[in-house]
């Protein structure tokens, strides 16, 4: 199974992973042969890419959480966020909101248990989402990524609970931002950017009266865009002033945004996302946390087609621990017929690097 941009998908392609619409209903089941009407429907709801099965990638990639739990979590976030009054933050958190946020706390428990019971806690699957459902899917994915990093950092379960709830709610302030800004398909102007940057404060103020939410979770909502170098927002805090759980969510938020894209920005090449995080470690992100994160991410899942710096095309076979950008690959296209089907460990072949992901041969 491999991820392919929708514009590269052809009719008669086999879907590798079940797709859902913005209401959580099944749009296309795994194993379905795609027709043009189905592809058109996917374009209509702004699905950027899908997983497919072909001769190079027949094996399924398991999500780190159960698909049905992911959809349930998205629905929980959507229901909760949709009931927030968009008109003014002067309306304080009220009793009517409590049931929705109790549901979020219950969902956090389910996510934690699901991930803790997963023996292979590595990040490899990109969540396929409709841009119409971006905020809710993003919130769930950031929670999942944060938990995986939190587990790798050996956080106790109570801290994981605070972390997961805060991650699920980290963008709750965006419900007070006009949708034209959130879904704009071009770069934001300065005034729009300043409005968007209000969302941590707006979310924190809204949650300030939610007494059943931990202060640690609320602090994540407020601080997830702060930076160790003091150039973040809203309060330009420096490293020692930023809550450690907020630092985790900052990394997860950036990773998910960059790897899956936004309405006004295409997804980045997997290795470029890791390079971005590593090059900004110590400035935008916590240095030690980024180092740990890069050891638990698989940017090139098994079955991914890649072009190498020597112009050969290969299919990824395996990624070894601590070397996410140097997988074992099998050559499937080369000017040298003698190396077709030969496996190469890029840890040993230091002169060869992956230059891009290939979607069609």
RODO-2510 file (C-alpha; in nm, 4 decimals, decimal comma):
residues 361
     n   res          X          Y          Z
     1     x     0,0000     0,0000     0,0000
     2     x     0,1344     0,3425    -0,0900
     3     x     0,0182     0,7007    -0,0738
     4     x    -0,0537     0,8695    -0,4079
     5     x    -0,1778     1,2258    -0,4748
     6     x    -0,5304     1,2225    -0,6127
     7     x    -0,4223     1,3923    -0,9351
     8     x    -0,1966     1,0907    -1,0047
     9     x    -0,4671     0,8293    -0,9397
    10     x    -0,6046     0,6484    -1,2437
    11     x    -0,9303     0,4594    -1,2953
    12     x    -0,9219     0,0877    -1,2067
    13     x    -0,6794     0,1596    -0,9225
    14     x    -0,7469    -0,0437    -0,6064
    15     x    -0,8039     0,1543    -0,2852
    16     x    -0,5730     0,0430    -0,0057
    17     x    -0,7466     0,2081     0,2890
    18     x    -1,1128     0,2859     0,3537
    19     x    -1,2060     0,6511     0,2940
    20     x    -1,4618     0,8469     0,4931
    21     x    -1,6521     1,1649     0,4073
    22     x    -1,6695     1,4735     0,6315
    23     x    -1,9577     1,3177     0,8287
    24     x    -1,7629     1,0010     0,9054
    25     x    -1,9574     0,7902     0,6573
    26     x    -1,7754     0,5386     0,4402
    27     x    -1,7061     0,6907     0,0999
    28     x    -1,5054     0,4046    -0,0477
    29     x    -1,4042     0,0748     0,1134
    30     x    -1,0583    -0,0765     0,1051
    31     x    -1,0239    -0,3077    -0,1969
    32     x    -1,2669    -0,1094    -0,4117
    33     x    -1,1699    -0,0570    -0,7757
    34     x    -1,1884     0,3141    -0,8480
    35     x    -1,4145     0,4574    -1,1164
    36     x    -1,4086     0,8110    -1,2502
    37     x    -1,7256     0,9150    -1,0589
    38     x    -1,5659     0,8078    -0,7296
    39     x    -1,2450     0,9945    -0,8114
    40     x    -1,4526     1,3036    -0,8970
    41     x    -1,6363     1,2755    -0,5640
    42     x    -1,3028     1,2662    -0,3825
    43     x    -1,1970     1,5828    -0,5637
    44     x    -1,5265     1,7502    -0,4714
    45     x    -1,4633     1,7000    -0,0993
    46     x    -1,0979     1,7996    -0,1384
    47     x    -0,9245     1,4728    -0,0519
    48     x    -0,5609     1,5396    -0,1514
    49     x    -0,4309     1,1805    -0,1699
    50     x    -0,5295     0,8179    -0,1144
    51     x    -0,3620     0,4874    -0,0335
    52     x    -0,3559     0,2386    -0,3199
    53     x    -0,2568    -0,1260    -0,3640
    54     x    -0,0539    -0,2278    -0,6680
    55     x     0,2195    -0,4688    -0,7752
    56     x     0,4810    -0,2742    -0,5803
    57     x     0,2916    -0,2275    -0,2564
    58     x     0,0393    -0,4991    -0,1791
    59     x     0,0940    -0,5064     0,1982
    60     x    -0,1383    -0,3076     0,4232
    61     x     0,0036    -0,0392     0,6508
    62     x    -0,1636    -0,0556     0,9890
    63     x    -0,2756     0,2691     1,1468
    64     x    -0,1384     0,3249     1,4959
    65     x    -0,4981     0,3390     1,6225
    66     x    -0,7996     0,1434     1,5023
    67     x    -0,9727     0,3113     1,2041
    68     x    -1,3101     0,3060     1,3760
    69     x    -1,1598     0,4749     1,6850
    70     x    -1,0065     0,7447     1,4658
    71     x    -1,3447     0,8182     1,3076
    72     x    -1,5151     0,8182     1,6457
    73     x    -1,2557     1,0627     1,7767
    74     x    -1,3030     1,2932     1,4778
    75     x    -1,6802     1,2876     1,5311
    76     x    -1,6337     1,3673     1,9014
    77     x    -1,4137     1,6681     1,8243
    78     x    -1,6464     1,7873     1,5508
    79     x    -1,9520     1,7664     1,7769
    80     x    -1,7729     1,9486     2,0582
    81     x    -1,6240     2,2249     1,8444
    82     x    -1,9455     2,2758     1,6474
    83     x    -2,1324     2,3620     1,9654
    84     x    -1,9026     2,6509     2,0570
    85     x    -2,0550     2,9942     2,0059
    86     x    -1,8595     3,1542     1,7191
    87     x    -1,9968     3,5036     1,7772
    88     x    -1,7991     3,6091     2,0843
    89     x    -1,5607     3,4659     2,3438
    90     x    -1,7404     3,6774     2,6027
    91     x    -1,9705     3,3763     2,6438
    92     x    -1,7900     3,1808     2,9116
    93     x    -1,7560     2,8049     2,9242
    94     x    -2,0941     2,6867     3,0562
    95     x    -2,2636     2,3785     3,1947
    96     x    -2,4008     2,2944     2,8508
    97     x    -2,0441     2,2567     2,7240
    98     x    -1,9400     2,0128     2,9961
    99     x    -2,0923     1,7032     2,8360
   100     x    -1,8987     1,7633     2,5150
   101     x    -1,5689     1,8030     2,6956
   102     x    -1,6422     1,5023     2,9147
   103     x    -1,6712     1,3118     2,5866
   104     x    -1,3286     1,4434     2,4847
   105     x    -1,1788     1,3243     2,8133
   106     x    -1,3330     0,9805     2,7608
   107     x    -1,1975     0,9734     2,4073
   108     x    -0,8504     1,0623     2,5375
   109     x    -0,8638     0,7557     2,7629
   110     x    -0,9568     0,5355     2,4673
   111     x    -0,6757     0,6743     2,2512
   112     x    -0,4180     0,6235     2,5262
   113     x    -0,5225     0,2635     2,5883
   114     x    -0,5304     0,1865     2,2157
   115     x    -0,1797     0,3199     2,1591
   116     x    -0,0320     0,1675     2,4760
   117     x    -0,1639    -0,1713     2,3596
   118     x     0,0034    -0,1285     2,0211
   119     x     0,3383    -0,3083     2,0335
   120     x     0,4781    -0,1236     1,7320
   121     x     0,4559     0,2418     1,8301
   122     x     0,6120     0,4019     1,5226
   123     x     0,4657     0,6758     1,3076
   124     x     0,4352     0,5827     0,9426
   125     x     0,0792     0,6401     0,8261
   126     x    -0,0369     0,9760     0,6942
   127     x    -0,4012     1,0329     0,7867
   128     x    -0,6147     1,0924     0,4764
   129     x    -0,8532     1,3777     0,5384
   130     x    -1,0901     1,5988     0,3497
   131     x    -0,9861     1,9639     0,3719
   132     x    -1,3516     2,0319     0,4591
   133     x    -1,2925     1,8331     0,7777
   134     x    -0,9369     1,9528     0,8373
   135     x    -0,9629     2,1025     1,1878
   136     x    -1,1175     1,7927     1,3441
   137     x    -0,8908     1,5391     1,1722
   138     x    -0,5861     1,7518     1,2488
   139     x    -0,6797     1,7701     1,6181
   140     x    -0,7040     1,3914     1,6418
   141     x    -0,3807     1,3325     1,4514
   142     x    -0,1902     1,5797     1,6686
   143     x    -0,3182     1,3950     1,9759
   144     x    -0,2035     1,0588     1,8361
   145     x     0,1401     1,1925     1,7362
   146     x     0,1797     1,3661     2,0739
   147     x     0,0982     1,0434     2,2570
   148     x     0,3521     0,8446     2,0556
   149     x     0,6202     1,1033     2,1377
   150     x     0,5062     1,1209     2,5001
   151     x     0,5362     0,7421     2,5323
   152     x     0,8832     0,7534     2,3750
   153     x     0,9773     1,0163     2,6346
   154     x     0,8488     0,7766     2,9052
   155     x     0,5842     1,0097     3,0455
   156     x     0,3681     0,8633     3,3240
   157     x     0,0072     0,7859     3,2367
   158     x    -0,1323     1,0910     3,4186
   159     x     0,0885     1,3166     3,2073
   160     x    -0,0229     1,1301     2,8945
   161     x    -0,3828     1,2075     2,9890
   162     x    -0,3101     1,5800     3,0257
   163     x    -0,1136     1,5664     2,7002
   164     x    -0,3845     1,3923     2,4979
   165     x    -0,6677     1,6181     2,6171
   166     x    -0,4618     1,9305     2,5532
   167     x    -0,3635     1,8046     2,2071
   168     x    -0,7244     1,7252     2,1152
   169     x    -0,8209     2,0790     2,2209
   170     x    -0,5088     2,2648     2,1066
   171     x    -0,6866     2,4412     1,8173
   172     x    -1,0232     2,4969     1,9885
   173     x    -0,9596     2,8716     1,9556
   174     x    -0,9826     2,8384     1,5769
   175     x    -1,3581     2,7952     1,6146
   176     x    -1,3661     3,1686     1,6903
   177     x    -1,1743     3,2524     1,3694
   178     x    -1,3700     3,3170     1,0500
   179     x    -1,3683     3,0171     0,8179
   180     x    -1,2565     3,2312     0,5232
   181     x    -0,9223     3,2759     0,6965
   182     x    -0,8891     2,9127     0,8079
   183     x    -0,9723     2,7730     0,4633
   184     x    -0,8080     3,0376     0,2463
   185     x    -0,6283     2,8651    -0,0419
   186     x    -0,3585     3,1319    -0,0756
   187     x    -0,1058     3,2896     0,1594
   188     x    -0,2567     3,4896     0,4443
   189     x    -0,2049     3,8650     0,4544
   190     x    -0,0479     4,0275     0,7605
   191     x    -0,3823     4,1273     0,9113
   192     x    -0,5244     3,7780     0,8537
   193     x    -0,2139     3,6201     1,0035
   194     x    -0,2449     3,8346     1,3165
   195     x    -0,6094     3,7287     1,3514
   196     x    -0,5147     3,3615     1,3157
   197     x    -0,2430     3,4017     1,5775
   198     x    -0,5095     3,4937     1,8310
   199     x    -0,6414     3,1367     1,8419
   200     x    -0,4260     3,0119     2,1359
   201     x    -0,5448     3,3010     2,3540
   202     x    -0,9058     3,2687     2,2402
   203     x    -0,9043     2,8957     2,3131
   204     x    -0,7433     2,9401     2,6537
   205     x    -0,9900     3,2118     2,7544
   206     x    -1,2808     2,9966     2,6482
   207     x    -1,1542     2,7036     2,8544
   208     x    -1,0567     2,9127     3,1576
   209     x    -1,3818     2,8280     3,3392
   210     x    -1,3679     2,4579     3,2542
   211     x    -1,2810     2,3431     3,6052
   212     x    -1,2820     1,9746     3,5144
   213     x    -0,9942     2,0305     3,2705
   214     x    -0,6383     2,0172     3,4033
   215     x    -0,4362     2,3385     3,3986
   216     x    -0,1697     2,1382     3,2109
   217     x    -0,4162     2,0710     2,9268
   218     x    -0,5271     2,4347     2,9180
   219     x    -0,1628     2,5459     2,9068
   220     x    -0,1096     2,3345     2,5940
   221     x    -0,3909     2,5269     2,4246
   222     x    -0,2225     2,8566     2,5166
   223     x     0,1409     2,7664     2,4511
   224     x     0,1525     2,5260     2,1551
   225     x     0,2898     2,8007     1,9251
   226     x     0,5550     2,9266     2,1676
   227     x     0,9198     2,8695     2,0703
   228     x     1,2362     2,8075     2,2744
   229     x     1,4021     3,1097     2,1088
   230     x     1,1245     3,3416     2,2285
   231     x     0,9911     3,4216     1,8804
   232     x     0,6636     3,2313     1,9158
   233     x     0,3187     3,3553     2,0138
   234     x     0,1114     3,4707     2,1947
   235     x     0,3523     3,5582     2,4784
   236     x     0,6993     3,5125     2,3228
   237     x     0,8025     3,2776     2,6025
   238     x     1,1554     3,1371     2,6090
   239     x     1,2499     2,7722     2,6557
   240     x     1,2389     2,7429     3,0348
   241     x     0,9004     2,9195     3,0539
   242     x     0,7209     2,6810     2,8164
   243     x     0,5340     2,3815     2,9573
   244     x     0,6986     2,0529     2,8469
   245     x     0,3659     1,9103     2,7275
   246     x     0,3194     2,2188     2,5111
   247     x     0,6611     2,1537     2,3546
   248     x     0,5489     1,8022     2,2580
   249     x     0,2279     1,9280     2,0964
   250     x     0,4261     2,1974     1,9107
   251     x     0,6307     1,9259     1,7368
   252     x     0,3257     1,7085     1,6664
   253     x     0,1323     2,0073     1,5303
   254     x     0,4136     2,1045     1,2941
   255     x     0,4731     1,7465     1,1781
   256     x     0,1084     1,6836     1,0953
   257     x     0,0592     2,0210     0,9256
   258     x     0,3714     1,9896     0,7105
   259     x     0,3280     1,6228     0,6173
   260     x    -0,0424     1,6414     0,5296
   261     x    -0,0668     1,9988     0,4005
   262     x    -0,3243     2,2735     0,4511
   263     x    -0,5702     2,4443     0,2158
   264     x    -0,3079     2,7077     0,1282
   265     x    -0,0001     2,4877     0,1417
   266     x     0,0902     2,1545    -0,0180
   267     x     0,2283     1,8686     0,1878
   268     x     0,6069     1,8578     0,2117
   269     x     0,8308     1,5701     0,1025
   270     x     0,8649     1,3315     0,4039
   271     x     1,2387     1,3767     0,4480
   272     x     1,1988     1,7529     0,4169
   273     x     0,9589     1,7523     0,7136
   274     x     1,2182     1,5776     0,9296
   275     x     1,4935     1,8047     0,7990
   276     x     1,2758     2,1054     0,8877
   277     x     1,2246     1,9813     1,2425
   278     x     1,5906     1,8933     1,2905
   279     x     1,7188     2,2207     1,1446
   280     x     1,4904     2,4144     1,3796
   281     x     1,5622     2,2071     1,6906
   282     x     1,6645     2,4377     1,9733
   283     x     1,5020     2,7382     1,8078
   284     x     1,1427     2,6552     1,7145
   285     x     1,1274     2,3186     1,8890
   286     x     1,2825     2,1518     2,1906
   287     x     1,6171     2,0031     2,0838
   288     x     1,6042     1,6755     2,2795
   289     x     1,2384     1,6120     2,1956
   290     x     1,3056     1,6528     1,8228
   291     x     1,5927     1,4042     1,8444
   292     x     1,3632     1,1509     2,0094
   293     x     1,0844     1,2216     1,7615
   294     x     1,3050     1,1603     1,4589
   295     x     1,3829     0,8120     1,5915
   296     x     1,0183     0,7046     1,6003
   297     x     0,9056     0,8356     1,2594
   298     x     0,9041     0,6321     0,9395
   299     x     0,8857     0,8922     0,6593
   300     x     0,9015     0,6305     0,3821
   301     x     0,6557     0,3495     0,4578
   302     x     0,7106    -0,0004     0,3213
   303     x     0,5925    -0,0049    -0,0398
   304     x     0,6764     0,3597    -0,1139
   305     x     0,8337     0,4119    -0,4564
   306     x     1,1364     0,6421    -0,4428
   307     x     1,3881     0,7837    -0,6873
   308     x     1,7506     0,7687    -0,5760
   309     x     2,0248     1,0221    -0,6389
   310     x     2,1767     0,7878    -0,9016
   311     x     1,8444     0,7982    -1,0970
   312     x     1,7452     0,4426    -1,0039
   313     x     1,3878     0,3826    -0,8845
   314     x     1,3329     0,1578    -0,5836
   315     x     1,0595     0,0348    -0,3523
   316     x     1,1102     0,0727     0,0235
   317     x     1,1407    -0,2633     0,2016
   318     x     1,2220    -0,1735     0,5620
   319     x     1,3227     0,1182     0,7830
   320     x     1,5666     0,0409     1,0628
   321     x     1,5462     0,2074     1,4074
   322     x     1,7242     0,5431     1,4408
   323     x     1,7775     0,5787     1,0636
   324     x     1,4445     0,7087     0,9261
   325     x     1,5924     0,8582     0,6091
   326     x     1,8101     0,5546     0,5197
   327     x     1,5739     0,2589     0,4579
   328     x     1,6473    -0,0702     0,2868
   329     x     1,5184    -0,0479    -0,0717
   330     x     1,4783    -0,2842    -0,3679
   331     x     1,5767    -0,1574    -0,7124
   332     x     1,2927    -0,1924    -0,9661
   333     x     1,4152     0,0402    -1,2426
   334     x     1,7734     0,1106    -1,3455
   335     x     1,9968     0,1598    -1,6481
   336     x     2,1922    -0,1370    -1,5104
   337     x     1,9792    -0,4493    -1,5615
   338     x     2,2086    -0,6493    -1,3316
   339     x     2,0837    -0,4744    -1,0176
   340     x     1,7085    -0,5029    -1,0850
   341     x     1,5435    -0,6598    -0,7749
   342     x     1,8632    -0,6123    -0,5752
   343     x     1,8183    -0,4862    -0,2183
   344     x     2,0338    -0,1966    -0,0999
   345     x     2,0747    -0,0770     0,2573
   346     x     2,1097     0,3006     0,2337
   347     x     2,2810     0,3035     0,5732
   348     x     2,5758     0,1345     0,4026
   349     x     2,5471     0,3154     0,0678
   350     x     2,6275     0,6615     0,2046
   351     x     2,6744     0,8178    -0,1398
   352     x     2,3121     0,7448    -0,2365
   353     x     2,0141     0,9381    -0,1015
   354     x     1,6416     0,9418    -0,1714
   355     x     1,5609     1,2449    -0,3854
   356     x     1,1851     1,2134    -0,4296
   357     x     0,8806     0,9907    -0,4012
   358     x     0,7640     0,8411    -0,7317
   359     x     0,3931     0,7932    -0,8034
   360     x     0,3932     0,6522    -1,1549
   361     x     0,6467     0,4530    -1,3565
***
